[in-house]
Amino acid sequence: MIRERAYPVDPWHIRETRLDLDLLAQSESVFALSNGHIGIRGNLDEGEPHGLPGTYLNSFYELRPLPHAEGGYGFPESGQTMVNVTNAKLMRLLVNDEPFDVRYGDLRSHERSLDMRAGTLERVVEWVSPSGQGVRVRTVRLVSFTQRAVVAFLYEVEPLDSAARLILQSELVANEQLPPVSKDPRVAAALDRPLQAEEMLEQRSGGLLVHRTKVSDLRMAAAMEHLVETPGRHAITTEGHADWLRTTVACRLEPGQKLRVVKLAAYGWSSMRSLPALRDQVGAALASARLDGWDGLVQQQQEFLDAFWDHSDVRVEGDPEVQQAVRFGLFHTLQAGARAEKRPIGSKGLTGPGYDGHTFWDAETFVLPALTYTQPSAAADVLRWRHSTLNLARERAQTLGLQGAAFPWRTIRGQECSGYWPAGTAGFHIAADIADAVRRYVQATGDYDFEREVGLELLVETARLWRSLGHHDRHGRFHIDGVTGPDEYTAVVNDNIYTNLMAQQNLMTAVDACKRHPDLARRFGVDDEEAASWRDAAAAVHIPYDKEIGVHQQCEGFTRLQEWDFENTPPEGYPLLLNYPYFDLYRKQVVKQADLVMAMYIRGDAFTPEEKARNFAYYDARTVRDSSLSACIQAVMAAETGHLELAHDYLGEAALMDLHDLHQNARDGVHVASLAGSWIALVAGLGGMRDFNGQLSFAPRLPNRINNLDFSLLWRGLRLRVNVTDEEVTYSLRNGGGSARLTLLHHGKEIEVTQVRPVTMPIPSAGAVGPSPSQPAGRAPVRRAAAHT
């Protein structure tokens, strides 16, 4: 587990000032670089020691058996697992015939730094070999945001004190050995050495490897080339095998002289393109990278990130730890989706093999909101990917006896890969989450061409799903039964409020979109009768409420269930799903993650302020946060209900999920949704941002320790800046010229902002906050007010 302060607090860098071999796997996730197409874990350059090697291509996977304890109709039989592809990171150094290995000799200093403004990972090492030869090694790596297929490495080494013979071996390696991925021998066999060699090409300063997966039949190519600078004589050779290529650079240097090698690597994959076409594609990528060189690639990376941070940065004064963490979260969110380009965003991005590389509902609900307001093109591309899987979702709905589209709970390519029905297929709310992401994107951008090309069909098919999944009772109320909401500790229930309210919004969003595009709606077969049935169902959605205690029920009957015995649950009993049977969890009032509380955030227009306060207090006392998706949402609702210090506490937990390894599983990859959630906790929580019915509104208030919050977001092409202090907030436009105007709500009052006239408004004092929330015994978040910087 990464201990607190494993990384010194720094506003723009994540630094590791010494090498702790016990934390290698976690630091490899933290230091992972990606652009949404390629991802490389932060393994040491020489490859050993390592925690978990990893190089990934978005949506490049292998099929594997999906075991079931008992078979059943509609159970998926095949799973998809992200494959560790050809590794281009390896740069092995020999100093006077002794391998540079941090486990031997004298490691005098070792520092790594992730620069979130430059988009690079730098490593500086001083090492003395067992025989006494000292060297200084500096490496820098980047995964290019501007050249999608390119990864680049800079390797510099100089001898200290005396001359040295240096041999640098730079490699491409496929099918490298990994820790076991499954105890099931069928799964292990399917994923053992998944890449079959198709072609190997050697050149003097590099080469190419082409491989194909055994079952999914996907082809990938990886190529490398080296640019060498060193004084005096040196030799370069390349040799290869079906699964590896090695370029060797040999030289002899005096103290003060440097060997400088730039390694350019390119990746591509396809399920359809021929071997020659893929070979040419990576060759062209290398040619482009060679044209710009190392300095050009670094400059392009800097310019891309300068533009991103200019309209996306969040500044937090008073809590430097959260300041660092929210930028870390935004950086990894950008890395997950910037160049995904019609591919999904997995729960771990491309930082590790957790969850088999699958995407879930959290992409649309947590990651896309942050991208929609900061990098909207990336959000649109994820939804275009969803649209490309629509036929598979229709087929799944037919298998389940439903109309419309039933999107998979977890997948890479679009097929359902969940082997557990209650927490998988029954989570139908993913359809409404996708529809909500469409709604949010169109409202925030005004991109109605996207709505015609992609959005409308997604809205229509998800609306059809809800109309066939739900039913009207004899009193006319509309119920959705047998589903699982976000809380996976309360499964296969009737009338989950989150599901019902999101379905209601889905239905009405579809109706409105069909009105805007009647010609296209008719082409999709939507007539007046069908649209009327959606309106009727939305108007009659049943919302369970317990009148006796005055709170909404997370699902029908939830508040009458037996209470969980939190007082006698030991700390080592968490997460509960690994220590208690699901049977016990399902029948008691214990909540894994924000469920009804999240409904109050996304569908806040469906609750009164008093209802929100009572509901939040009731469910906060029963939520154990065994999911990383919970803290950011609890932060939002704590802020809205006036509990600002608690909001700050939950914000800290969401933001520090990986930097502090709070769930002790960062080794498998970062928690992209929680990292994006730190943006949500600040902007929607402390900033009070909402976008109900296309109306942008803010209700900012700050906790005691934070004295200034400054953030920007994109809305209809305008760059809005919001600067919040203890007593007032200033809204300003950063583009658009004198004619640009933005009407928004500030604590319910309408104001108009222009580029030439910023508006400063006082922050009203908080009103009654309702019941004071408490948390289950031992599950309160760490207090930020008591934290030291």
DOBA-97840 format. One line per 2 residues: for each residue x, y, z of C-alpha. Coordinates in steps of 0.5 Angstrom, whole numbers, plus 500, padded with zeros to 3 digits. Layout:
X/Y/Z ~ ...
This chain:
500/500/500 ~ 503/507/498
503/511/505 ~ 501/518/505
506/523/503 ~ 510/517/498
510/523/493 ~ 512/530/496
507/535/495 ~ 508/539/489
503/543/485 ~ 505/541/478
509/534/479 ~ 509/527/482
516/526/485 ~ 519/520/487
525/522/491 ~ 527/515/493
526/508/490 ~ 522/503/494
522/496/491 ~ 515/494/495
511/500/492 ~ 514/499/485
507/496/482 ~ 503/502/485
508/507/482 ~ 508/504/476
501/506/475 ~ 502/513/478
507/514/473 ~ 504/511/467
503/515/461 ~ 498/514/455
494/518/450 ~ 488/514/450
491/510/444 ~ 497/507/447
499/506/454 ~ 505/505/458
506/503/465 ~ 511/507/469
516/501/469 ~ 524/502/470
527/503/463 ~ 531/497/464
525/492/465 ~ 527/489/472
526/489/478 ~ 518/490/476
512/490/479 ~ 507/489/473
510/490/466 ~ 505/493/462
504/496/455 ~ 497/497/452
493/499/446 ~ 486/501/447
481/495/445 ~ 486/490/443
484/484/447 ~ 484/477/447
478/472/448 ~ 478/468/454
473/463/457 ~ 468/466/461
467/461/467 ~ 460/460/470
459/456/477 ~ 452/454/473
450/455/466 ~ 443/459/465
440/462/459 ~ 443/469/456
449/468/460 ~ 455/470/456
460/465/454 ~ 466/469/452
470/474/456 ~ 475/479/453
481/481/456 ~ 486/487/455
493/484/452 ~ 500/486/454
502/488/447 ~ 510/489/445
514/492/450 ~ 518/498/447
520/501/454 ~ 526/496/455
533/500/455 ~ 538/495/458
545/498/460 ~ 552/495/461
557/499/465 ~ 564/495/463
560/489/462 ~ 556/489/469
548/490/468 ~ 546/497/471
541/494/476 ~ 538/498/482
538/492/486 ~ 546/491/486
552/496/487 ~ 551/502/490
544/506/488 ~ 547/513/491
540/517/488 ~ 534/515/484
528/520/483 ~ 523/520/478
518/526/476 ~ 512/526/472
511/533/470 ~ 504/534/468
505/541/464 ~ 510/537/460
507/531/459 ~ 513/527/461
516/522/466 ~ 523/524/467
528/519/471 ~ 535/521/474
539/516/477 ~ 547/516/480
549/509/481 ~ 556/505/482
557/498/480 ~ 559/493/484
566/494/481 ~ 566/501/483
564/505/476 ~ 560/510/477
555/513/472 ~ 549/518/472
543/516/468 ~ 537/521/465
531/518/462 ~ 525/522/459
519/519/456 ~ 513/521/453
507/518/449 ~ 505/523/444
498/527/444 ~ 499/530/438
502/524/434 ~ 497/518/436
501/512/434 ~ 508/515/437
512/514/444 ~ 519/517/445
524/516/450 ~ 531/520/451
536/516/454 ~ 543/519/457
548/516/460 ~ 555/519/462
561/516/466 ~ 563/519/473
570/519/476 ~ 573/515/470
572/512/463 ~ 567/507/462
565/502/456 ~ 558/503/455
553/498/452 ~ 546/500/451
541/495/449 ~ 534/497/446
529/492/445 ~ 522/491/443
519/485/446 ~ 513/481/445
510/476/450 ~ 514/478/456
512/474/462 ~ 507/476/467
504/474/473 ~ 498/469/473
492/473/471 ~ 487/467/473
487/461/478 ~ 482/458/472
487/454/468 ~ 482/455/462
483/463/462 ~ 490/462/464
492/458/458 ~ 488/463/453
492/469/456 ~ 499/465/456
503/468/450 ~ 497/471/447
501/474/441 ~ 503/470/435
509/472/430 ~ 507/474/423
513/478/421 ~ 520/481/424
524/486/420 ~ 531/488/422
534/495/420 ~ 541/497/422
538/502/427 ~ 531/499/429
526/494/426 ~ 519/492/426
515/486/429 ~ 508/484/427
503/480/431 ~ 496/477/431
492/474/437 ~ 490/467/437
483/467/438 ~ 480/475/437
484/475/431 ~ 487/482/432
493/484/428 ~ 498/489/431
505/492/429 ~ 510/495/433
516/499/430 ~ 522/502/433
528/507/431 ~ 534/510/434
538/517/433 ~ 544/516/437
549/522/439 ~ 556/521/442
563/523/442 ~ 568/519/438
567/512/435 ~ 561/508/437
557/502/434 ~ 550/500/432
547/493/431 ~ 540/490/431
538/483/431 ~ 532/480/432
527/474/433 ~ 520/473/432
518/475/439 ~ 524/481/440
528/486/437 ~ 535/488/440
538/495/437 ~ 545/495/441
549/501/441 ~ 557/501/444
561/506/446 ~ 567/508/450
566/515/454 ~ 571/519/458
568/523/465 ~ 564/529/462
562/525/456 ~ 555/523/454
551/518/450 ~ 545/520/448
540/516/445 ~ 533/518/442
528/512/441 ~ 522/513/437
517/507/437 ~ 510/507/433
504/502/435 ~ 498/500/430
493/495/430 ~ 487/493/426
482/487/426 ~ 481/488/418
487/491/415 ~ 492/487/412
499/486/414 ~ 503/490/409
498/496/411 ~ 499/496/418
507/495/417 ~ 506/501/413
502/505/418 ~ 507/504/423
513/506/418 ~ 509/512/417
508/514/424 ~ 516/513/425
517/518/419 ~ 513/523/422
516/522/429 ~ 523/522/426
522/529/422 ~ 520/533/428
525/529/432 ~ 526/529/440
525/536/441 ~ 519/537/436
516/532/440 ~ 517/535/447
515/542/444 ~ 508/539/441
507/536/448 ~ 508/542/451
503/546/447 ~ 498/541/447
498/541/455 ~ 499/549/455
492/549/451 ~ 489/544/455
491/547/462 ~ 489/554/460
481/552/459 ~ 481/546/464
486/548/470 ~ 483/548/477
486/552/482 ~ 485/550/490
488/555/495 ~ 489/552/502
490/545/501 ~ 496/544/497
495/536/497 ~ 488/537/494
491/542/489 ~ 496/537/487
491/531/487 ~ 486/534/482
491/536/477 ~ 494/529/477
486/527/476 ~ 485/531/471
492/529/467 ~ 490/522/468
483/523/465 ~ 486/527/459
491/521/458 ~ 485/516/458
481/519/453 ~ 485/525/449
486/520/443 ~ 482/514/444
478/516/438 ~ 472/512/437
474/507/443 ~ 472/506/450
475/509/456 ~ 476/503/461
476/504/469 ~ 483/504/469
484/507/463 ~ 491/504/460
495/504/466 ~ 494/497/468
490/491/467 ~ 485/492/473
478/489/471 ~ 481/486/464
481/493/461 ~ 474/493/461
469/500/461 ~ 463/500/465
458/505/466 ~ 463/510/470
466/512/464 ~ 459/516/462
457/518/469 ~ 464/520/472
469/521/466 ~ 465/524/461
463/530/465 ~ 470/532/466
471/531/459 ~ 465/534/456
467/541/460 ~ 474/541/458
476/536/452 ~ 469/535/449
472/532/443 ~ 474/526/447
467/525/450 ~ 464/525/443
469/520/441 ~ 467/515/447
459/516/445 ~ 461/515/438
464/508/440 ~ 458/507/444
454/508/438 ~ 458/503/434
456/498/438 ~ 449/499/438
447/493/434 ~ 451/488/439
446/492/444 ~ 440/491/440
442/483/440 ~ 443/483/447
436/486/448 ~ 433/481/444
436/475/447 ~ 433/478/454
426/479/451 ~ 427/486/451
426/492/445 ~ 431/497/444
438/496/446 ~ 441/493/452
448/495/453 ~ 453/491/456
455/492/464 ~ 463/491/462
466/490/455 ~ 472/492/451
469/491/444 ~ 461/491/446
459/484/448 ~ 457/483/455
463/480/459 ~ 460/480/466
459/473/469 ~ 455/475/475
448/477/473 ~ 446/481/479
452/486/479 ~ 452/485/471
446/485/466 ~ 441/487/472
445/494/472 ~ 440/496/466
441/503/469 ~ 448/504/464
443/505/458 ~ 440/511/462
447/513/464 ~ 449/513/456
443/517/455 ~ 445/522/460
452/523/457 ~ 449/524/450
444/530/453 ~ 450/533/457
454/533/451 ~ 449/536/447
447/541/452 ~ 454/543/453
456/544/446 ~ 450/545/442
453/540/437 ~ 446/538/434
450/535/428 ~ 452/530/433
445/529/436 ~ 443/527/429
449/523/427 ~ 450/519/434
445/522/439 ~ 438/521/437
439/514/435 ~ 442/512/442
436/516/445 ~ 431/512/441
434/505/443 ~ 435/506/450
428/509/451 ~ 425/503/448
429/499/453 ~ 426/502/458
419/502/455 ~ 419/495/455
423/493/461 ~ 418/497/465
410/496/466 ~ 404/500/468
401/497/474 ~ 393/498/475
394/505/478 ~ 397/507/472
404/508/476 ~ 410/506/472
415/501/475 ~ 422/498/473
423/491/477 ~ 428/486/478
434/491/477 ~ 441/493/480
442/500/481 ~ 449/503/483
449/500/490 ~ 452/493/488
450/491/495 ~ 443/492/494
441/487/488 ~ 436/485/483
430/490/486 ~ 424/493/484
424/501/483 ~ 431/503/484
430/510/485 ~ 437/512/481
434/507/475 ~ 427/510/475
429/517/475 ~ 435/516/470
430/512/466 ~ 425/518/466
430/523/464 ~ 432/518/458
425/518/456 ~ 424/525/456
430/527/453 ~ 429/522/447
422/525/446 ~ 425/532/446
430/530/441 ~ 425/527/436
421/533/436 ~ 428/537/434
429/532/429 ~ 422/529/426
425/527/419 ~ 430/523/423
426/520/428 ~ 421/517/423
427/514/419 ~ 428/510/426
421/508/426 ~ 418/513/432
411/515/431 ~ 407/519/435
404/513/439 ~ 411/511/441
413/518/443 ~ 407/519/447
408/512/451 ~ 415/515/453
412/521/456 ~ 406/517/459
411/512/462 ~ 416/518/464
410/522/468 ~ 408/516/472
415/513/474 ~ 414/511/481
419/514/486 ~ 419/510/493
418/514/499 ~ 418/512/507
413/517/510 ~ 414/514/517
421/517/517 ~ 421/522/512
426/519/507 ~ 426/516/500
427/509/499 ~ 433/507/495
429/502/492 ~ 422/499/494
422/496/501 ~ 429/498/503
428/502/509 ~ 424/496/512
431/492/511 ~ 435/489/517
440/494/519 ~ 447/492/518
451/491/525 ~ 457/496/523
459/497/530 ~ 461/490/530
464/490/523 ~ 472/490/524
476/494/520 ~ 479/488/516
472/486/514 ~ 472/491/509
471/491/503 ~ 465/487/505
464/483/499 ~ 471/480/500
469/478/507 ~ 461/477/507
456/473/503 ~ 452/477/498
446/474/501 ~ 447/477/507
449/484/504 ~ 443/484/499
438/483/505 ~ 440/489/509
441/496/510 ~ 448/497/507
450/501/501 ~ 457/500/497
457/506/494 ~ 452/513/493
446/510/489 ~ 440/515/492
445/520/493 ~ 448/520/486
440/521/484 ~ 440/527/488
446/530/484 ~ 444/528/477
437/529/478 ~ 437/534/483
431/537/480 ~ 427/531/482
428/533/490 ~ 427/539/494
432/542/499 ~ 429/539/505
428/532/502 ~ 436/532/500
438/534/507 ~ 434/528/510
436/523/505 ~ 443/525/505
444/524/513 ~ 440/517/512
444/514/507 ~ 451/517/509
450/513/515 ~ 449/507/511
454/508/506 ~ 461/504/507
465/507/500 ~ 467/500/498
467/503/491 ~ 472/508/489
466/511/485 ~ 463/514/492
467/519/495 ~ 466/524/490
459/524/489 ~ 458/524/497
462/530/497 ~ 458/534/492
451/532/496 ~ 455/534/503
456/541/499 ~ 449/542/497
446/540/503 ~ 451/545/507
456/540/510 ~ 462/544/507
467/541/512 ~ 465/534/510
465/535/503 ~ 472/537/503
473/530/507 ~ 470/526/501
474/531/496 ~ 480/529/499
479/521/499 ~ 477/522/492
483/526/490 ~ 488/522/493
485/515/492 ~ 491/513/488
497/517/490 ~ 495/514/497
493/508/495 ~ 487/508/499
484/502/497 ~ 490/498/496
489/496/489 ~ 493/502/485
498/496/483 ~ 492/494/478
492/501/475 ~ 489/508/477
482/509/478 ~ 480/514/473
473/515/475 ~ 475/517/482
480/522/479 ~ 475/525/474
471/525/480 ~ 475/530/484
474/535/479 ~ 466/533/480
467/534/487 ~ 470/541/486
466/544/480 ~ 460/541/482
461/540/489 ~ 464/546/492
463/550/486 ~ 455/548/486
455/547/478 ~ 449/544/475
446/544/468 ~ 439/542/469
434/543/463 ~ 440/546/459
441/552/464 ~ 448/553/467
448/554/474 ~ 452/555/480
452/555/488 ~ 459/556/490
461/555/498 ~ 468/554/501
470/550/507 ~ 474/553/512
481/551/510 ~ 480/553/502
480/560/501 ~ 480/560/494
477/556/488 ~ 478/558/481
476/553/475 ~ 474/554/468
470/550/463 ~ 467/550/456
460/552/455 ~ 457/553/448
464/554/445 ~ 465/560/451
471/559/456 ~ 468/561/463
472/562/469 ~ 469/562/476
473/565/481 ~ 470/563/488
473/566/495 ~ 470/566/502
465/572/501 ~ 464/573/493
465/569/486 ~ 467/572/480
464/570/473 ~ 468/572/467
468/570/459 ~ 475/569/456
473/569/449 ~ 468/570/444
469/578/444 ~ 464/583/446
458/580/443 ~ 459/574/447
454/573/452 ~ 452/567/457
446/567/462 ~ 447/563/468
444/562/475 ~ 448/564/481
445/561/487 ~ 438/562/483
439/569/481 ~ 440/570/473
446/574/471 ~ 449/575/464
456/575/463 ~ 460/578/457
468/578/456 ~ 468/585/457
464/585/463 ~ 465/580/468
460/579/474 ~ 462/579/481
456/576/486 ~ 456/576/494
456/568/496 ~ 449/568/501
450/565/508 ~ 448/558/508
441/556/511 ~ 439/551/515
443/544/513 ~ 438/539/516
440/533/520 ~ 448/532/521
450/526/517 ~ 454/521/521
458/515/518 ~ 458/508/519
463/506/525 ~ 470/506/523
468/509/516 ~ 468/516/516
473/520/511 ~ 480/523/514
479/530/516 ~ 482/535/511
481/541/516 ~ 486/537/521
491/535/515 ~ 498/538/515
501/541/509
